[in-house]
Each structure stands twice: as structure tokens, then as C-alpha cells.
Amino acid sequence: MTDVRPYVVGIIGGGQLARMTCAAAIGLGVELRVLAEGPNTSAAQVARWVTVGDYTDADTVREFARGCDAITFDHEHVPIHILEALEADGIAVRPGPAALIHAQDKAEMRARLSAMGAPCPEHEVVADAGELAAFGDRVGWPIIAKTSRGGYDGKGVWKLDSADQAEEPFAALADRTTVEGGVISSEGVRIVAEEFVDFARELSAIVVRSPSGQAVAHPISETVQRDGICVETTTPAPGLPEERATEAQRLALRIAHELGTVGILAVELMERRDGTIVVNELAMRPHNTGHWTIDGAYTSQFENHVRAVLDLPLGDPGARARWTVMHNVLGGSVADLPAALLHCFARDPKLRVQFYGKEVRPGRKVGHVTAFGDDLEQTLARARHAAGYLMGEEGWADQPLIDGGNR
């Protein structure tokens, strides 16, 4: 009997996104190879084929890509010139460098989105504190300043209340600001000034696009951010009129088409108080605001990402339940997370939990919980209870069972 060779996908980055992609790949019979930053990263703990190496080293990445049908990502930080070299070698890079640059560099993203007419905050790339102060005087204070590259989860972002603070972002670059995952030099990094959007809430539009052009859109989620970190998502976004939700989905699909993305595109949106939306950020890989899809959608973002990377027909992105709430578990006072499941599962048998295999540190994303149901308030309460208990927050252990929460 002739051996059947499986699809082989290489994913660069060994974090929790790669870990959850591994689970999706297993179900599809796909061989997922991981280029991990270390031997004990989230994905390295569960993947069968792991290479430990530096994703900024061209030879390491090229050797890792050998034998893969396609390369994709757990993060957006692989240097573009390395990805261009892979494409020159005939390796399918998905998303490709021409698209990925718009997730790597906020200045490039703003320029391209504005050129295509996508709604964006008023913005400007500024060269020094004087130009930043002039921008603030023109659009009104406060303003937001961001590093064009490297920042995420609230890092590399400043809210500035007056011209007196305009030097702060440039001083941080001069000091080689430490960002999660390493030290970023000021070389090639610009400061992007943006108007401060006094938004009513934040939304997330997650779409998936394949190389052949097929694309699907998940329902729009409302997201809650604290200190720049996603804390909670509710899907579908409560109170969002159907026409507004469709508008947001169409916008995300248009961006995916215009940029030529392959796989997941997450478009983070801000809804102004008048109901209009503007684009905040782009991500071209599975996204925290899409974790609800693992248990709440017919096809998860992780499975559809793998399907898209291999140009397989995409799955149904629709929601299984009326409401789905995902709440991140951040490191708190509970060190033994598995032991804490006794209380959570006894209280709520329908609860779904994902742990990332990370050492518990204060404020670190170590997992998430998902609850779904027909009643929004009960579903929110169930997810918040479980996350609060797993983080060791006071009062959650003594709360009574929510009526109907375990049925």
C-alpha cells in the first residue's frame, strides 16, 4: 500500500495561538510543525514536530520551512526580508509579506487603509516632539501616540494629555524601549499620532480568506479591554443592529481582499458614540477576540485558518448558541489552575476551559473560559465567575449557583 503524505504546515512562533492551532490541525490530519522560541513554550509542550530557533535568523527560518506545504504565523514579528526570501524559494507564505507588513507596521497600515477609503482615526506620522505637539494642537488633546512597530497588549502606546508630554514616546525609543518578547531599537520605528477616539465600545470583526479568494466572516464580537489587554468578548455584540454588523463584516472582508490576506484577519474596531466605526488595529493570525469560536462556532478560527492556509474549502463561521462569552484568565493568586477546575466544573458543567501551559505570573494570559447560552446576563455571569475564581479574585467562591447555569 502506498504511503499517503499528510499536509504539512509550519507555524512560526510557539505561543498559545500555535498551541490551539495544533489541536485544530490534529483533527484535520495535518502535520503542524512549530518553530518555537524555547523548548517549554505553550505550543512546544503539545506539538509533535518542534524546532527551537530564532525566527529573526534567515537560515533558521529557511531550514525550518524546508518540506512544508505552507508557512504561517503565531505572531507578526518575522522580518519581511526573510519572508520574501522564502517566497523566492517557492515556499507558500500565508499571509505573504506584502499583506503582513500592514499588521507589522501601523504607519503602513494607516496609509493603506486611508487610501482604500476605510474609516480611520485622524492620524499622522510625526518625526519629533514638536510635530507631535502640533498634531495635538490641531486635532485637540488628548491624543494617542503609538510606535509603528513592535507594540501590542498596550505596550508601545501612550495617551498624551498635553504638549508637555510630547517627548515621552521619543524618549522611550531613544532608551530602546523593552517590549514583550525582546528589546526593540529605534531603527525603522516611527511614531504615529492619532486622534483620541472617545468610543462607546470596541468591536472585533474576524474574517477568513483563502488563496483562491473564498472568504467567510464570523459574527461581530464586542470586546472589553483593560490596560490594553483583551479581557472579555461577547458574541454577537449586544445591541448592534444587523445592518451595522453587516457593515463591519463587509469592511473586514474588503480589507482582506484589498490586502490579499490568507488565513485569519482580525479587524479591531472602535464604535463611536454616534454608532459609526473606525479601524483601530489589524492582526493576520488567530486572535484573542476569536477564542470564543473554539466552542461557540461551527468552525473555529483555528480550524478555518489551517483550512485557508492549505486552500481547503472554509467551514461555517456561524455561532452555535444565542450568546457566547469568552473571558481571559490572567495570572493571579491561584497557582494550581488544574486543581481549581474542581469548583468550576462542579458549578457549571457546560463551562469550557483552555489553559495555555504557562507559568502563572501577575497579569499574564494563562488561559480563557467560554460560556454559552440563551440568556445574556446569565452567560456573562457564568464566564466572569469562572474566570474570577481561576484568577483568585475574592468573593467568587462563595457566590450561589446561577439559576439555570448548569442546564
Secondary structure as UniProt FT lines:
FT   STRAND          8..12
FT   HELIX           16..28
FT   STRAND          31..36
FT   TURN            39..40
FT   TURN            42..46
FT   STRAND          49..52
FT   TURN            55..56
FT   HELIX           58..65
FT   TURN            66..67
FT   STRAND          70..73
FT   HELIX           80..88
FT   TURN            89..90
FT   HELIX           97..104
FT   HELIX           106..115
FT   TURN            116..117
FT   STRAND          123..126
FT   HELIX           129..139
FT   STRAND          143..147
FT   TURN            153..156
FT   STRAND          157..160
FT   HELIX           163..165
FT   TURN            166..167
FT   HELIX           168..174
FT   TURN            175..176
FT   STRAND          178..179
FT   TURN            180..181
FT   STRAND          182..183
FT   TURN            187..188
FT   STRAND          191..195
FT   STRAND          199..209
FT   TURN            211..212
FT   STRAND          215..217
FT   STRAND          221..226
FT   TURN            227..228
FT   STRAND          229..235
FT   TURN            238..239
FT   HELIX           242..259
FT   STRAND          263..272
FT   TURN            273..274
FT   STRAND          277..283
FT   HELIX           288..290
FT   TURN            291..292
FT   HELIX           293..296
FT   HELIX           301..309
FT   TURN            310..311
FT   STRAND          323..330
FT   HELIX           337..347
FT   TURN            349..350
FT   STRAND          352..355
FT   TURN            362..363
FT   STRAND          365..373
FT   HELIX           376..390
FT   TURN            391..392
FT   TURN            394..395
FT   TURN            397..398
FT   TURN            403..406
//
